[in-house]
Amino acid sequence: MRNAPTILHLDMDAFYASVEQASKPSLRGKAVIVGGLGPRGVVATASYEARVFGVHSAMPMAQARRLAPNAAYLVPRFGIYREISEQVMGLLRELSPLVEPLSLDEAFVDLEAGEAAWDEASARLVGARLRADIRAVTGLAGSVGLAASKMLAKIASEQAKPDGMVVIEPGTERALLGPMSARTLPGVGPATGDHLRRAGIHTVEEIAEAGEDELVRLLGKAHGHALYAMALAHDERPVVAERETKSVSVEDTYDVDIHDRVRVGMEVQRLADRCVRRLREASLSGRTIVLKVRRYDFSTLTRSETLRGPTDDPGVVREAAARLLESVDTTGGVRLLGVGVSGLADYTQEDLFAQAAGEREGRDDLEERGEQTVGGGDVEPVVAVRGVEGAGERRWLAGHDVRHVEYGHGWVQGSGLGRVTVRFETPGSEPGRVRTFRVDDPGLERAEPLPLVAARGGADGGGGGEVPGGAIGADGALGAG
């Protein structure tokens, strides 16, 4: 491990919700919850105003509505999230060639590799400047952790939230980690936490005191060794700029179980096309096609087929997915479908047995695309929550952008019973007026999101500031990511 806090961890504060607040003046300073809005939807991100009511990510949306009935509930707009993420990642790459993105809103940076920082003083300056640059470019707030290792930098950024910076000075790590919960350490989830708790181990200090042999006995050799090292603040993992992508996949969860076999087949075909689009955007192809089906009783089935060579042909992937579906009984209904491709490569090879070779299909509507950047390791499936409307209906999703011929740009507040309610405002305007239209109003159309640059300084992110070095949890602003 190095002797200076030159590994930086950036975590954008309540990213999706903050983007929505910056885009929509009427939502600034108010509770905003982003996620799937159907009865089976889950919370993707909650603004800090919503967290006051106990709402948090991964919570069932129905529970969130009970806790915060007056919050604004919006469907994700992954296109604009990814666009802003690229702006933030560009600022990070100006600091160092070693930037390791973990998601759209989170990354590690090795400041020494880019000669941006070499000691504590220079690291503090870089962290402060980065936070100011992010706010200037995007209008959003990001929290920064600086330490001598990745584990400690991430812990520091968690303690810096919201909109702050924490620096862990080398030599103070053990004293700072000791009183923290064992769940603070990476890899200590609910199951491991239960094992430790039953053994009377609750804090990081108690993990270290238990000793390596006892941890190996409790958790197994690999996990026990790793956990003991982390409890001693040892973490020598490097910042890795490029991580191997192992799979690309997309999933849809449905508000109402699908029973019609023809409809199930159509959904699988649509998912196959979306998956191929993500493959091509990443300049990848794959050999193994995977179908995932979660049935009415929550049982989940996975089927796969390996082709003769890698492909990015939508016809080939659709045919393979259809063959896999034939082996799955969907009689009782389907609540989730997914299509993925693994065995990735950066070239393609014609499948001689594909009848649809060379076929190219049109693209889905933007609001049906759950997009994320293709990063390292196993790429998490992109999840969208869909209803079962007819293919010809116009879908007005809460939070998505629209334009009216008379009133200009706005966003959907809600729809139902043949009506759609729109608030007309832009990132740089004052809070706008609300009007209601028929869902088939010819003057209303979908629109692309407007850039946030016009709202610089307008996003309600608070002042924030740096927490004195080493004072984790003492006088820093605490909060979830």
Backbone torsions as a table, in degrees:
resi	resn	phi	psi	omega
1	MET	NA	148.4	-177.6
2	ARG	-78.5	168.4	-176.6
3	ASN	-108.9	21.5	177.1
4	ALA	-143.1	147.8	-177.8
5	PRO	-79.8	67.2	-172.7
6	THR	-107.7	13.9	168.2
7	ILE	-103.1	124.2	-176.0
8	LEU	-108.5	136.6	171.8
9	HIS	-119.8	123.6	178.0
10	LEU	-107.6	133.4	174.6
11	ASP	-134.8	114.7	179.1
12	MET	-69.2	136.9	-173.3
13	ASP	-76.1	121.9	176.6
14	ALA	41.5	57.0	-161.8
15	PHE	-54.8	-58.7	-176.1
16	TYR	-58.7	-46.8	-178.3
17	ALA	-65.4	-37.2	179.1
18	SER	-66.3	-37.5	175.7
19	VAL	-62.5	-42.8	-179.7
20	GLU	-64.8	-39.8	178.1
21	GLN	-66.1	-38.7	178.1
22	ALA	-67.9	-31.5	-179.0
23	SER	-78.7	-27.5	-169.7
24	LYS	-124.3	98.3	-176.4
25	PRO	-53.5	-32.7	-177.6
26	SER	-70.5	-12.8	-178.0
27	LEU	-102.3	-3.0	-177.3
28	ARG	-68.0	129.6	-178.1
29	GLY	80.6	6.1	-177.7
30	LYS	-115.6	163.8	-180.0
31	ALA	-71.1	122.9	-179.7
32	VAL	-128.6	130.9	-179.2
33	ILE	-127.1	125.6	-176.8
34	VAL	-113.7	133.6	178.4
35	GLY	166.5	-165.8	176.2
36	GLY	-76.2	127.9	-171.9
37	LEU	-93.7	-3.4	178.8
38	GLY	-75.4	175.2	-178.3
39	PRO	-62.0	-18.7	178.8
40	ARG	-108.9	10.7	-179.0
41	GLY	-71.0	160.9	176.2
42	VAL	-128.0	158.9	179.5
43	VAL	-77.0	126.2	174.5
44	ALA	-86.9	-46.6	178.4
45	THR	-151.1	142.6	173.9
46	ALA	-122.4	137.3	176.8
47	SER	-65.9	163.2	-180.0
48	TYR	-63.5	-29.7	176.3
49	GLU	-65.5	-33.0	178.5
50	ALA	-77.9	-28.7	-178.5
51	ARG	-68.5	-21.6	175.6
52	VAL	-58.5	-29.9	-178.4
53	PHE	-88.6	1.4	179.4
54	GLY	94.7	6.8	178.9
55	VAL	-79.3	137.2	178.4
56	HIS	-146.8	165.6	-179.0
57	SER	-62.4	150.2	-179.9
58	ALA	74.1	1.2	176.2
59	MET	-76.3	140.5	173.9
60	PRO	-56.3	136.4	-176.8
61	MET	-61.8	-32.8	178.9
62	ALA	-62.5	-38.9	178.2
63	GLN	-68.4	-39.3	178.1
64	ALA	-60.9	-40.1	-179.5
65	ARG	-65.7	-32.6	177.4
66	ARG	-70.1	-37.8	-178.2
67	LEU	-75.4	-37.7	-176.2
68	ALA	-133.5	72.6	-174.4
69	PRO	-66.1	-21.6	-176.8
70	ASN	-99.3	7.5	178.5
71	ALA	-72.8	162.6	172.7
72	ALA	-86.6	125.2	-178.3
73	TYR	-109.3	120.1	-172.1
74	LEU	-128.4	148.0	172.9
75	VAL	-81.9	140.4	-179.6
76	PRO	-58.3	148.0	172.6
77	ARG	-119.1	81.7	-171.6
78	PHE	-63.9	-26.8	-179.7
79	GLY	-60.2	-49.2	-178.6
80	ILE	-73.3	-32.0	176.8
81	TYR	-61.7	-42.2	-178.3
82	ARG	-69.7	-36.6	178.8
83	GLU	-61.9	-44.9	179.6
84	ILE	-70.0	-36.6	176.4
85	SER	-58.4	-40.8	179.0
86	GLU	-63.7	-36.2	176.7
87	GLN	-63.7	-43.5	-180.0
88	VAL	-66.7	-45.0	180.0
89	MET	-63.7	-31.2	176.0
90	GLY	-64.0	-39.1	176.2
91	LEU	-63.9	-38.4	179.0
92	LEU	-66.3	-39.2	-178.3
93	ARG	-71.5	-17.2	172.7
94	GLU	-71.5	-20.5	-179.7
95	LEU	-87.7	-31.7	-173.7
96	SER	-162.5	150.4	172.7
97	PRO	-75.6	-15.7	-179.1
98	LEU	-100.8	89.6	175.6
99	VAL	-119.7	124.9	-178.1
100	GLU	-114.2	94.5	178.1
101	PRO	-68.7	136.4	175.6
102	LEU	-103.4	-25.7	178.8
103	SER	-166.2	-171.9	179.8
104	LEU	-62.9	-26.7	-171.0
105	ASP	-121.6	18.2	-172.7
106	GLU	-150.3	139.1	-179.7
107	ALA	-162.6	154.4	169.1
108	PHE	-100.1	150.0	175.9
109	VAL	-136.7	130.5	173.5
110	ASP	-92.1	102.2	-175.4
111	LEU	-71.4	-29.1	178.6
112	GLU	-66.6	-37.0	-177.2
113	ALA	-62.6	-30.4	178.1
114	GLY	-98.7	7.3	-178.1
115	GLU	54.7	29.3	177.3
116	ALA	-81.8	-27.2	179.0
117	ALA	-151.5	150.0	-177.3
118	TRP	-139.0	-10.4	177.0
119	ASP	-149.4	-177.9	-175.4
120	GLU	-62.9	-43.2	-176.7
121	ALA	-62.9	-46.4	-179.3
122	SER	-68.0	-33.9	178.2
123	ALA	-65.2	-40.9	177.7
124	ARG	-61.4	-41.5	179.9
125	LEU	-63.8	-42.7	179.7
126	VAL	-63.4	-44.8	-179.9
127	GLY	-61.0	-44.2	179.8
128	ALA	-64.9	-42.8	179.9
129	ARG	-65.3	-39.2	179.9
130	LEU	-61.6	-45.9	-179.5
131	ARG	-62.1	-38.8	178.3
132	ALA	-67.5	-40.2	179.6
133	ASP	-65.0	-40.8	179.2
134	ILE	-62.1	-43.1	179.7
135	ARG	-66.3	-38.2	-179.3
136	ALA	-66.9	-37.5	-175.4
137	VAL	-82.7	-39.8	-172.7
138	THR	-113.5	-18.0	-173.7
139	GLY	78.7	5.2	-176.2
140	LEU	-107.0	166.1	-179.7
141	ALA	-107.8	142.5	175.0
142	GLY	-131.9	145.1	178.2
143	SER	-102.9	141.4	-172.3
144	VAL	-122.6	134.4	170.6
145	GLY	-118.5	137.2	179.6
146	LEU	-126.3	130.5	-179.2
147	ALA	-160.6	-178.0	-178.3
148	ALA	-89.8	-0.8	178.8
149	SER	-148.0	163.5	-179.9
150	LYS	-65.6	-43.6	-179.2
151	MET	-57.7	-47.6	-177.0
152	LEU	-71.0	-34.8	178.4
153	ALA	-64.1	-39.2	179.0
154	LYS	-69.1	-41.1	176.5
155	ILE	-60.9	-40.7	180.0
156	ALA	-63.3	-41.6	-179.3
157	SER	-68.0	-33.4	176.0
158	GLU	-62.8	-41.0	-179.4
159	GLN	-73.6	-20.8	-179.5
160	ALA	-79.6	-14.3	-175.1
161	LYS	-71.9	147.0	-5.9
162	PRO	-91.5	146.9	170.0
163	ASP	56.9	52.7	178.5
164	GLY	-142.2	-174.2	177.9
165	MET	-143.2	133.8	177.0
166	VAL	-124.2	133.3	176.6
167	VAL	-115.6	125.3	175.5
168	ILE	-97.7	114.4	-177.9
169	GLU	-75.8	131.0	177.0
170	PRO	-54.1	135.6	-177.6
171	GLY	101.3	-16.2	-179.4
172	THR	-104.2	0.5	-169.9
173	GLU	-61.4	-48.4	-175.7
174	ARG	-60.9	-44.4	-178.5
175	ALA	-64.2	-35.0	-179.2
176	LEU	-75.4	-40.5	-178.2
177	LEU	-72.5	-34.3	-171.1
178	GLY	-45.3	-56.5	-176.5
179	PRO	-77.0	-5.9	-178.2
180	MET	-71.7	156.1	177.0
181	SER	-62.1	146.8	176.8
182	ALA	-58.2	-28.7	179.9
183	ARG	-66.8	-11.1	178.2
184	THR	-66.1	-31.2	-174.5
185	LEU	-76.4	142.3	177.2
186	PRO	-58.5	139.9	177.3
187	GLY	89.2	-5.8	177.5
188	VAL	-98.6	88.1	178.0
189	GLY	-95.5	-164.3	-178.1
190	PRO	-58.1	-44.2	-176.9
191	ALA	-66.3	-50.1	178.7
192	THR	-63.3	-39.9	178.0
193	GLY	-59.0	-39.9	178.5
194	ASP	-64.8	-41.7	177.8
195	HIS	-58.6	-46.8	-178.0
196	LEU	-66.7	-41.4	-177.3
197	ARG	-64.2	-39.5	178.5
198	ARG	-65.9	-24.2	177.1
199	ALA	-89.9	6.5	178.7
200	GLY	80.0	20.4	-177.8
201	ILE	-108.8	117.7	-176.1
202	HIS	-122.0	-26.6	-175.5
203	THR	-118.0	166.7	177.6
204	VAL	-62.8	-39.1	179.0
205	GLU	-61.5	-39.0	178.8
206	GLU	-69.6	-29.3	173.3
207	ILE	-63.5	-47.4	179.4
208	ALA	-62.5	-40.0	-179.0
209	GLU	-69.2	-28.5	180.0
210	ALA	-63.3	-31.7	178.5
211	GLY	91.0	156.3	-175.6
212	GLU	-65.0	-41.8	-177.2
213	ASP	-62.1	-42.1	-179.8
214	GLU	-66.3	-38.9	179.1
215	LEU	-66.6	-37.5	176.5
216	VAL	-64.4	-40.1	178.8
217	ARG	-63.8	-40.0	-177.4
218	LEU	-75.8	-40.7	-166.9
219	LEU	-118.2	-6.8	-175.5
220	GLY	99.0	163.6	-171.5
221	LYS	-62.8	-55.3	-174.0
222	ALA	-64.6	-48.9	-176.9
223	HIS	-68.1	-39.9	-179.6
224	GLY	-63.2	-46.1	178.0
225	HIS	-60.3	-46.3	-176.6
226	ALA	-64.7	-42.0	-177.4
227	LEU	-67.6	-37.9	178.7
228	TYR	-63.7	-43.1	179.3
229	ALA	-61.8	-42.6	-179.9
230	MET	-65.9	-37.0	178.5
231	ALA	-63.6	-26.9	175.9
232	LEU	-88.6	8.9	179.5
233	ALA	68.7	24.0	177.7
234	HIS	-93.7	120.9	178.3
235	ASP	-154.1	105.8	-176.8
236	GLU	-106.4	17.4	179.2
237	ARG	-65.7	130.4	178.9
238	PRO	-81.0	159.8	170.0
239	VAL	-76.0	123.8	-174.8
240	VAL	-113.0	119.4	-175.2
241	ALA	-70.3	-40.6	-177.3
242	GLU	-123.2	123.0	175.9
243	ARG	-113.6	144.1	-176.1
244	GLU	-66.7	128.8	174.9
245	THR	-82.1	125.6	-176.7
246	LYS	-99.6	-25.4	-178.8
247	SER	-160.1	157.3	174.0
248	VAL	-130.3	130.3	-177.6
249	SER	-150.3	159.0	175.1
250	VAL	-135.1	149.3	178.7
251	GLU	-137.5	153.2	169.9
252	ASP	-130.9	132.8	170.1
253	THR	-104.6	136.3	-171.8
254	TYR	-105.2	138.7	-179.9
255	ASP	-59.9	-36.7	-179.2
256	VAL	-127.8	135.3	179.3
257	ASP	-53.9	138.0	176.9
258	ILE	-92.9	122.9	-180.0
259	HIS	-105.1	-27.3	-176.5
260	ASP	-72.5	120.1	-176.5
261	ARG	-63.0	-35.5	178.5
262	VAL	-65.1	-42.7	178.7
263	ARG	-63.0	-40.1	177.3
264	VAL	-59.4	-44.5	179.3
265	GLY	-62.3	-40.3	178.7
266	MET	-64.0	-40.0	179.2
267	GLU	-64.7	-40.6	178.0
268	VAL	-62.4	-40.2	178.5
269	GLN	-63.5	-42.8	179.6
270	ARG	-64.1	-41.5	178.1
271	LEU	-64.1	-38.1	178.5
272	ALA	-61.6	-41.1	178.4
273	ASP	-64.5	-42.7	178.5
274	ARG	-63.5	-39.5	179.7
275	CYS	-63.8	-42.1	178.9
276	VAL	-64.8	-38.0	178.4
277	ARG	-60.4	-41.1	177.9
278	ARG	-66.7	-37.4	175.9
279	LEU	-58.3	-47.5	-176.3
280	ARG	-68.7	-36.4	178.5
281	GLU	-63.1	-28.2	178.3
282	ALA	-95.0	4.8	-178.5
283	SER	56.2	45.0	-178.8
284	LEU	-124.2	165.8	170.2
285	SER	-143.7	169.1	-177.1
286	GLY	-149.8	159.6	-176.5
287	ARG	-101.4	-29.1	-173.3
288	THR	-109.0	122.5	178.2
289	ILE	-98.3	131.7	-176.1
290	VAL	-122.5	132.5	175.0
291	LEU	-112.9	132.1	177.5
292	LYS	-119.6	130.3	-179.3
293	VAL	-131.6	121.8	171.8
294	ARG	-107.9	121.3	-172.8
295	ARG	-89.6	178.7	-175.2
296	TYR	-56.7	-29.5	-176.3
297	ASP	-95.4	15.4	178.8
298	PHE	73.4	1.9	173.9
299	SER	-69.9	138.0	-176.7
300	THR	-116.9	126.3	179.7
301	LEU	-113.7	140.2	177.1
302	THR	-126.1	131.1	177.3
303	ARG	-127.3	146.3	-179.0
304	SER	-141.9	155.4	177.6
305	GLU	-142.7	130.7	-179.6
306	THR	-102.3	125.8	-178.4
307	LEU	-83.5	172.1	179.3
308	ARG	-68.9	-29.3	179.8
309	GLY	-153.6	166.8	-178.9
310	PRO	-68.2	147.5	-178.7
311	THR	-143.6	154.4	167.6
312	ASP	-129.3	26.4	-178.2
313	ASP	-86.8	122.4	-178.8
314	PRO	-61.1	-35.2	179.3
315	GLY	-64.0	-41.1	179.6
316	VAL	-65.1	-45.3	-178.7
317	VAL	-67.0	-39.9	178.6
318	ARG	-62.0	-45.1	-178.8
319	GLU	-64.0	-41.1	179.6
320	ALA	-65.2	-42.6	179.7
321	ALA	-64.3	-38.3	178.6
322	ALA	-65.2	-39.6	177.9
323	ARG	-63.8	-40.3	180.0
324	LEU	-65.9	-36.7	-179.8
325	LEU	-64.2	-30.7	-179.0
326	GLU	-59.1	-25.9	-176.8
327	SER	-91.4	5.3	-176.5
328	VAL	-113.3	130.3	177.1
329	ASP	-84.7	115.9	-179.9
330	THR	-112.1	21.4	-172.4
331	THR	-56.9	-43.9	-175.4
332	GLY	-77.0	-9.5	-178.8
333	GLY	117.1	154.9	-177.4
334	VAL	-124.6	131.2	179.2
335	ARG	-106.0	-19.8	179.1
336	LEU	-148.4	140.6	174.1
337	LEU	-131.7	146.0	177.0
338	GLY	-147.8	146.8	174.9
339	VAL	-129.2	132.2	179.5
340	GLY	-136.5	164.0	176.5
341	VAL	-132.4	129.8	176.0
342	SER	-127.8	-172.1	-173.5
343	GLY	62.2	51.2	-169.2
344	LEU	-77.8	152.1	176.8
345	ALA	-147.4	167.9	179.5
346	ASP	-103.3	24.9	174.5
347	TYR	-146.5	167.6	-179.6
348	THR	-122.6	160.7	177.5
349	GLN	-142.0	127.5	-177.2
350	GLU	-57.7	134.9	170.6
351	ASP	-85.9	111.8	-173.5
352	LEU	-64.4	-19.6	-176.6
353	PHE	-100.8	5.9	-179.6
354	ALA	-83.9	115.4	179.7
355	GLN	-68.6	-24.2	-174.6
356	ALA	-100.5	20.8	-178.6
357	ALA	-57.8	134.8	177.8
358	GLY	88.8	-11.0	-178.4
359	GLU	-71.5	137.9	178.9
360	ARG	-126.9	128.2	-177.9
361	GLU	-104.4	162.8	175.7
362	GLY	-71.2	170.4	-177.8
363	ARG	-93.7	152.6	175.8
364	ASP	-72.4	163.8	173.6
365	ASP	-61.5	149.2	-175.0
366	LEU	-58.6	-37.4	-174.1
367	GLU	-73.6	-11.4	177.8
368	GLU	-92.1	2.4	-176.9
369	ARG	-99.8	115.3	174.2
370	GLY	-95.2	92.6	-170.9
371	GLU	-100.8	144.4	169.5
372	GLN	-143.0	157.5	176.1
373	THR	-67.8	145.0	176.2
374	VAL	-83.9	113.2	-175.4
375	GLY	-112.3	-146.8	-175.1
376	GLY	-93.4	169.3	178.2
377	GLY	63.3	-158.5	176.2
378	ASP	-72.8	121.9	-180.0
379	VAL	-74.4	126.7	179.8
380	GLU	-64.2	140.6	178.2
381	PRO	-64.1	145.2	176.0
382	VAL	-84.6	126.3	-173.6
383	VAL	-113.0	127.5	172.5
384	ALA	-123.1	150.5	177.0
385	VAL	-108.5	122.9	-173.9
386	ARG	-124.0	152.0	170.6
387	GLY	-89.1	-161.0	-178.8
388	VAL	-127.0	40.2	179.0
389	GLU	-67.4	162.7	174.6
390	GLY	-66.8	153.3	-174.4
391	ALA	-63.7	-23.6	-175.1
392	GLY	-88.7	-6.2	-176.1
393	GLU	-77.9	148.2	175.2
394	ARG	-85.0	128.2	-176.7
395	ARG	-106.9	122.7	179.4
396	TRP	-108.6	104.3	-174.3
397	LEU	-93.8	134.8	-176.5
398	ALA	-58.5	124.1	179.6
399	GLY	99.9	-17.9	-177.4
400	HIS	-79.7	157.4	-171.5
401	ASP	-83.8	142.4	176.2
402	VAL	-140.0	167.4	175.2
403	ARG	-138.9	137.5	177.1
404	HIS	-114.4	142.1	-175.2
405	VAL	-61.0	-28.7	-178.3
406	GLU	-99.1	-38.3	-171.0
407	TYR	-102.2	-9.1	175.7
408	GLY	86.8	-147.5	-172.0
409	HIS	-82.8	142.1	176.5
410	GLY	-159.0	-170.5	178.1
411	TRP	-140.6	152.7	-174.4
412	VAL	-77.5	122.4	174.2
413	GLN	-86.3	-29.9	178.7
414	GLY	175.5	166.6	178.7
415	SER	-152.2	157.1	178.9
416	GLY	159.2	156.8	179.5
417	LEU	54.7	36.4	176.2
418	GLY	79.4	8.0	-178.1
419	ARG	-124.3	153.6	174.8
420	VAL	-133.1	132.2	-179.4
421	THR	-103.7	130.4	-175.2
422	VAL	-126.2	135.3	171.1
423	ARG	-103.3	125.2	-175.9
424	PHE	-96.2	105.7	177.9
425	GLU	-161.1	163.8	179.4
426	THR	-129.5	166.6	-177.7
427	PRO	-54.5	-31.0	-177.1
428	GLY	-100.6	6.1	-176.1
429	SER	-96.6	176.1	168.0
430	GLU	-76.9	163.2	174.8
431	PRO	-52.4	134.1	-170.7
432	GLY	-98.1	176.3	-179.1
433	ARG	-85.3	157.2	-179.6
434	VAL	-108.3	135.1	176.5
435	ARG	-136.2	154.1	-178.1
436	THR	-118.2	138.7	-177.8
437	PHE	-132.7	163.7	167.6
438	ARG	-68.1	148.3	-178.7
439	VAL	-63.5	-22.1	-179.7
440	ASP	-103.5	19.8	179.4
441	ASP	-57.8	121.7	-176.8
442	PRO	-67.1	-18.8	-179.5
443	GLY	-84.6	-4.9	-176.9
444	LEU	-108.7	131.3	179.9
445	GLU	-142.9	160.4	176.1
446	ARG	-68.1	153.1	-178.0
447	ALA	-140.6	162.1	175.7
448	GLU	-81.0	148.4	176.6
449	PRO	-60.8	146.1	175.6
450	LEU	-86.1	148.3	179.7
451	PRO	-65.2	152.6	-178.8
452	LEU	-83.5	-7.3	-173.7
453	VAL	-56.4	-30.9	-179.7
454	ALA	-70.1	-14.2	-176.5
455	ALA	-106.0	19.6	-178.9
456	ARG	-54.2	130.1	-179.9
457	GLY	80.4	-8.3	-177.7
458	GLY	-89.9	-21.0	179.3
459	ALA	-67.7	136.4	-175.9
460	ASP	-83.9	90.0	-177.0
461	GLY	-115.2	-6.0	179.8
462	GLY	82.3	169.6	-177.1
463	GLY	-79.3	-48.0	179.2
464	GLY	65.9	177.8	178.9
465	GLY	174.6	178.7	-177.8
466	GLU	-89.4	137.6	174.2
467	VAL	-88.2	134.6	-179.2
468	PRO	-53.6	145.4	-174.7
469	GLY	-53.5	132.0	175.1
470	GLY	82.9	-10.1	-174.1
471	ALA	-90.8	53.9	-179.0
472	ILE	-67.1	128.9	176.1
473	GLY	75.9	0.0	-177.2
474	ALA	-93.8	-62.8	-179.0
475	ASP	-129.3	23.6	175.0
476	GLY	-94.1	166.5	177.3
477	ALA	-82.6	120.7	-176.1
478	LEU	-96.1	152.1	176.5
479	GLY	170.3	165.3	177.8
480	ALA	-80.8	162.3	-175.9
481	GLY	-73.8	NA	NA
